[in-house]
Amino acid sequence: MSQQGYSRNATIAGWMVALLYVAHQQMTVFLARSDRFGSLREDYRGWHYLLGTLVLAAVVWRLLLWRREAAPAGTLPPALQHWGRWLALVAYLVLLVAPFLGVIYAWADDLKIHLGPTPALPSLMARDRDVWMFTGYFHSGLGFMLLVLNLAALITVGWGLLRHGKGLLAVLPPGYGFQIFAGVSSTVYAFSTFRSPEPGPRALAIFWSGCALVWLVAWLIHRKRAAASHGTLGATARFAAPAVAITLLGVGAYGPHALFKVTPWPMGEKVAGPEGVTSHLTVADHPAARIAPAPPSAFENKVRDETYKWCRFCHTVEKNGVHLVGPNLYHIFGQRAGQVPNFTYSTAMADAGRKGLVWTDERIAWFIADPQKHLPGTSMIVSSGPIPDPAVQKAVVNLLRRDTMADVAPAAAR
């Protein structure tokens, strides 16, 4: 038998989930932006795991209390509160699953799991790229599911304010309103600062100003209105809420592919090669393979920090480095496209190689200017966005040449 209203424990648990979720989300941003090979990255990873474990514990407590409660009656239409509770419940279930996928994803990538400064836990599996792709896709997908749920909840709150004069604290269960508001704020900041931190404060100011404007309009509308009476929860609303909330999960699950063109398993044409070989076996017999890189410059260092670092999240550059989302790029200059052994390429990239596309400085610059436009159907994207600036293209190409061709004697030195 459920009780009317939220208990003190439910309120505490809801706020614990919210605060820990926001802290974990911020740590995730720090982790994603950190240098993949820097000393701080492993520290961030440990705190990311620790906060994720604390979120899991708080979510479990919150869910244990869920069936013994109901939204307080009389303040809002039952259908609106029922919808708000389903959004919260589905979000909590997503948070319940995320840590388990995250652990498998890390082990499949041969990463160590440690909670903050504690020693690493023993790994229960060997590196496995197929498992890594599957769990990585859906671990990312859970983040997109939470984003979709957060946006739906924010729209629901806006409707509650404008229609009934009630907002975050009334429409949604305790703590969840703060969770979605802070979560969307964090997402706005993260997306606006992908290349550099400068646009972040302005983007947040615009978002918060929009929210404040909705609240002000709602206050002006309802400041002299008497509270309305509300009926009971109808059968349609009772079953529509979970159906729509679950549908939103499907939308979120498509997010990683829509934004990053990744898939949960290899799709396309796999290049045959000896077992364990993940890079070109020989230097290409092409002039592009023998060009010496230009000396580094201050501008190039800036490009490395803001743009090129994202290339290294999807590609390794050392001999027989593991394939990540993209292929290993060792000795890539002068090679025909779509030919790295034991990698599965999109049909578009494989066809481009068969038709004679060779990776020269000019063709790499052309490709990173807008991969989706220049080679429709490719799974390649530039994480920080297309690179139309020729100066940035040149710096990226030079950085890539220095990292992938360092052991190749340039033509002038032969």
C-alpha positions in Angstrom: 0.0 0.0 0.0 1.5 3.3 -1.1 1.2 6.4 1.1 0.3 9.9 -0.1 3.3 12.2 -0.4 7.0 11.7 -0.1 8.6 10.4 3.1 11.6 12.1 4.7 13.8 9.2 3.6 12.5 9.4 0.0 13.3 13.2 0.0 16.8 12.6 1.4 17.5 9.8 -1.1 16.2 11.8 -4.0 18.4 14.8 -3.2 21.4 12.4 -2.6 21.0 11.0 -6.1 20.7 14.5 -7.6 23.8 15.9 -5.9 25.9 12.8 -6.6 24.6 12.7 -10.2 25.6 16.3 -10.8 29.1 15.7 -9.2 29.6 12.6 -11.4 28.5 14.5 -14.5 31.0 17.2 -13.9 33.8 14.7 -13.3 32.8 13.0 -16.6 33.3 16.3 -18.4 36.7 16.7 -16.7 37.6 13.2 -17.7 36.5 13.6 -21.3 38.4 16.9 -21.7 41.6 15.6 -20.0 44.7 14.7 -22.0 44.3 11.0 -22.9 47.9 10.4 -22.0 48.3 13.0 -19.2 49.0 12.2 -15.6 45.7 13.5 -14.3 43.5 11.3 -16.5 43.9 8.2 -14.3 43.1 10.3 -11.2 39.9 11.6 -12.9 39.0 8.1 -13.9 39.3 6.9 -10.3 37.0 9.6 -9.0 34.6 9.0 -11.9 34.3 5.4 -10.8 33.9 6.3 -7.1 31.2 8.9 -7.8 29.4 6.4 -10.1 29.5 3.8 -7.2 28.0 6.4 -4.8 25.3 7.3 -7.4 24.5 3.6 -7.7 24.1 3.2 -3.9 21.8 6.3 -3.6 19.7 5.1 -6.6 19.2 1.6 -5.0 18.0 3.3 -1.8 15.7 5.6 -3.7 14.2 2.7 -5.7 13.6 0.6 -2.5 11.4 3.4 -1.2 9.6 4.0 -4.5 6.7 1.5 -4.2 5.7 2.8 -0.7 4.9 6.3 -1.8 2.8 8.4 -4.2 2.8 12.1 -5.2 1.0 14.4 -2.8 -2.7 14.8 -3.9 -4.4 18.1 -4.8 -1.5 20.3 -5.9 -1.5 19.3 -9.6 -3.4 17.2 -12.1 -2.7 13.5 -11.2 -1.8 12.8 -14.9 1.0 15.5 -14.8 2.4 14.2 -11.5 2.2 10.6 -12.8 4.2 11.6 -15.9 6.8 13.3 -13.7 7.2 10.3 -11.5 7.6 8.0 -14.6 10.3 10.3 -16.0 12.1 10.1 -12.6 11.7 6.3 -12.3 13.0 5.6 -15.8 16.0 7.9 -15.1 16.8 6.1 -11.9 16.7 2.8 -13.7 19.1 4.1 -16.3 21.4 5.2 -13.5 21.1 1.7 -12.0 22.3 0.0 -15.2 25.1 2.5 -16.2 27.8 1.5 -13.7 27.7 -2.2 -14.7 28.0 -1.4 -18.4 30.8 1.1 -17.5 32.8 -1.5 -15.6 32.6 -4.1 -18.5 33.5 -1.3 -21.0 36.6 -0.4 -19.0 37.7 -4.0 -18.5 37.2 -4.7 -22.2 39.6 -1.8 -23.0 42.1 -3.2 -20.5 41.6 -0.2 -18.1 42.0 -0.6 -14.3 39.0 0.0 -12.1 39.8 1.9 -8.9 37.6 3.9 -6.6 39.3 7.2 -6.1 42.8 6.7 -4.6 42.2 3.0 -3.7 44.1 0.1 -5.4 42.7 -1.3 -8.6 40.2 -4.1 -8.5 41.1 -7.3 -10.3 39.9 -7.4 -13.9 37.5 -10.3 -14.7 38.1 -10.3 -18.4 40.7 -9.8 -21.1 40.7 -7.0 -23.7 38.0 -7.6 -26.2 37.2 -5.0 -28.9 33.8 -6.4 -29.8 32.7 -6.2 -26.1 34.3 -2.8 -25.8 32.3 -1.5 -28.8 29.0 -2.9 -27.6 29.3 -1.8 -24.0 30.9 1.5 -25.0 28.0 2.3 -27.4 25.3 1.6 -24.9 27.1 3.2 -21.9 27.3 6.3 -24.0 23.7 5.6 -25.1 22.6 5.7 -21.5 24.0 9.2 -21.2 22.0 10.2 -24.2 18.9 8.6 -22.7 19.4 10.7 -19.6 19.8 13.8 -21.7 16.5 13.1 -23.5 14.7 12.4 -20.2 16.2 15.6 -18.8 14.9 17.6 -21.7 11.5 16.0 -21.5 11.3 16.7 -17.8 12.4 20.3 -18.3 9.6 20.8 -20.9 7.2 19.2 -18.5 8.2 21.6 -15.8 7.8 24.5 -18.2 4.3 23.3 -19.0 3.5 22.9 -15.3 4.6 26.5 -14.6 2.7 28.1 -17.5 -0.4 26.0 -17.1 -0.7 25.5 -13.3 1.9 27.8 -11.7 3.9 24.9 -10.3 7.5 24.1 -11.2 10.5 21.9 -10.3 9.6 21.1 -6.7 5.9 20.3 -7.4 5.8 18.6 -10.8 8.7 16.2 -10.1 9.7 14.0 -7.2 12.1 15.5 -4.5 15.6 16.1 -5.8 14.8 15.1 -9.4 13.9 18.6 -10.4 17.3 19.9 -9.3 18.9 16.9 -11.0 17.4 17.6 -14.4 18.0 21.4 -14.2 21.7 21.0 -13.2 22.0 18.1 -15.7 20.8 20.2 -18.6 23.0 23.1 -17.5 26.0 20.8 -17.5 25.1 19.5 -20.9 24.8 23.1 -22.3 28.2 24.0 -20.9 29.8 20.8 -22.2 28.5 21.1 -25.8 29.3 24.8 -25.9 32.9 24.4 -24.7 33.9 21.4 -26.9 36.7 23.3 -28.6 37.4 26.0 -26.0 35.9 27.2 -22.7 35.1 30.8 -23.8 31.5 30.2 -25.0 30.5 28.4 -21.8 29.4 31.3 -19.6 27.5 32.9 -22.4 25.7 29.6 -23.3 24.7 29.1 -19.6 23.6 32.7 -19.3 21.3 32.3 -22.3 19.8 29.0 -20.9 19.3 30.3 -17.4 17.8 33.5 -18.8 15.3 31.5 -20.8 14.3 29.5 -17.7 13.9 32.7 -15.7 11.7 34.2 -18.4 9.4 31.2 -18.4 9.2 31.4 -14.6 8.5 35.2 -14.7 5.7 34.7 -17.3 4.2 31.9 -15.2 4.3 34.1 -12.1 2.5 36.9 -13.9 -0.1 34.6 -15.2 -0.9 32.8 -11.9 -0.2 35.4 -9.2 -3.9 36.2 -8.8 -5.4 32.9 -9.8 -7.1 30.7 -7.2 -5.9 27.1 -7.0 -7.9 24.7 -9.2 -9.3 21.4 -8.1 -8.2 18.3 -9.9 -9.8 14.9 -10.7 -8.4 11.4 -10.5 -5.8 9.7 -12.7 -7.4 8.2 -15.8 -6.6 4.9 -17.4 -5.1 6.5 -20.5 -2.7 8.6 -18.6 -1.8 5.7 -16.3 -0.5 3.6 -19.3 0.6 6.4 -21.6 3.2 7.7 -19.2 5.4 4.6 -19.0 5.0 3.9 -22.8 6.2 7.4 -23.7 9.0 7.4 -21.1 10.3 4.1 -22.5 10.0 5.4 -26.1 12.3 8.2 -25.1 14.9 5.7 -24.1 14.9 4.4 -27.7 15.5 8.0 -28.9 18.4 8.3 -26.6 19.8 4.9 -27.6 20.2 6.3 -31.2 22.1 9.3 -29.9 25.7 8.0 -30.2 25.2 7.0 -33.8 23.3 10.2 -34.7 26.1 12.4 -33.2 29.3 10.3 -33.6 28.4 7.8 -36.3 29.5 4.9 -34.0 27.7 1.5 -33.9 27.5 -1.1 -31.2 29.3 -3.7 -33.4 31.5 -3.5 -36.5 29.6 -2.7 -39.7 31.0 -2.6 -43.2 33.9 -4.3 -44.9 36.7 -5.8 -42.8 40.3 -5.7 -44.2 42.0 -9.1 -43.9 45.3 -9.3 -42.2 47.6 -11.5 -40.0 46.3 -11.9 -36.5 47.3 -9.1 -34.2 48.4 -6.8 -37.0 46.6 -3.5 -36.8 48.8 -1.1 -38.8 50.2 -0.9 -42.3 53.0 -3.5 -42.7 55.2 -1.4 -45.0 55.8 2.3 -45.8 53.9 3.3 -48.8 55.7 3.6 -52.1 54.4 7.2 -52.6 56.1 10.6 -52.3 53.6 11.6 -49.6 55.2 9.0 -47.3 58.7 10.7 -47.5 57.8 14.3 -46.7 59.4 15.7 -43.6 57.1 17.3 -41.1 57.4 21.1 -40.5 58.9 22.3 -37.2 56.3 22.8 -34.4 54.9 26.3 -33.9 52.9 28.1 -31.2 49.8 27.9 -33.5 50.3 24.2 -33.9 50.5 23.7 -30.1 47.2 25.6 -29.8 45.6 23.3 -32.5 47.0 20.2 -30.6 45.2 21.3 -27.4 41.9 22.4 -29.0 41.4 20.1 -32.0 44.0 17.5 -32.6 43.6 15.9 -29.2 40.2 14.7 -30.2 41.8 12.7 -33.1 43.7 10.7 -30.5 40.4 9.7 -28.7 39.4 7.7 -31.8 42.8 6.7 -33.3 46.1 5.2 -32.1 49.2 6.2 -34.0 51.9 3.8 -32.9 52.8 0.5 -34.7 50.1 -2.1 -34.2 48.3 0.2 -31.7 44.8 -1.1 -31.0 41.9 -0.1 -33.2 39.6 2.2 -31.4 36.5 3.7 -32.9 38.7 4.5 -35.9 41.6 2.6 -37.3 45.2 2.8 -36.2 47.0 5.5 -38.3 50.6 4.3 -38.2 52.4 5.0 -41.6 49.1 6.4 -43.0 50.6 8.9 -45.4 50.9 7.6 -48.9 48.6 4.7 -48.2 45.4 3.9 -50.1 42.3 4.6 -48.0 40.5 1.8 -46.3 43.4 -0.6 -46.1 44.6 -0.9 -42.5 44.6 -4.6 -41.6 41.9 -6.1 -39.3 39.7 -3.0 -39.3 36.1 -2.8 -40.5 35.5 0.2 -42.7 32.3 1.7 -44.0 31.5 0.7 -47.5 32.0 4.3 -48.5 35.6 4.4 -47.3 36.4 1.0 -48.8 35.0 2.1 -52.1 37.0 5.3 -52.0 40.2 3.2 -51.5 39.3 0.9 -54.4 38.8 4.0 -56.6 42.2 5.3 -55.8 42.0 7.7 -52.8 45.5 8.0 -51.3 46.2 9.8 -48.0 48.4 12.7 -48.9 48.6 16.0 -47.0 46.1 17.6 -49.4 43.6 14.7 -49.3 43.7 14.5 -45.5 43.0 18.2 -45.3 40.2 17.9 -47.8 38.7 15.0 -45.8 38.8 16.6 -42.3 37.3 19.8 -43.7 33.9 17.9 -43.7 34.0 14.1 -43.8 30.3 13.6 -44.2 30.1 16.0 -47.1 33.2 14.9 -49.0 32.7 11.2 -48.5 29.0 10.5 -47.9 28.4 7.3 -45.9 31.7 7.4 -44.1 31.5 6.7 -40.3 34.3 9.2 -39.8 33.5 12.5 -38.0 35.6 15.2 -36.5 34.6 15.2 -32.8 35.1 18.9 -32.4 33.3 19.6 -35.7 34.4 20.0 -39.4 37.7 21.9 -39.9 37.2 24.3 -42.8 40.2 26.6 -41.8 43.2 25.8 -44.0 45.6 26.9 -41.4 44.1 24.5 -38.8 44.0 21.7 -41.4 47.7 22.2 -42.1 48.5 22.1 -38.4 46.5 18.9 -37.9 48.1 17.2 -40.9 51.6 18.2 -39.6 50.8 16.9 -36.2 49.5 13.6 -37.6 52.6 13.3 -39.8 54.9 13.8 -36.9 53.1 11.2 -34.8 52.7 8.5 -37.5 55.8 8.8 -39.7 58.5 9.7 -37.2 60.6 6.6 -38.1 60.4 7.1 -41.9 63.4 8.8 -43.5 62.3 11.9 -45.5 63.2 12.0 -49.2 65.8 14.8 -48.7 67.7 12.7 -46.2 68.0 9.6 -48.3 
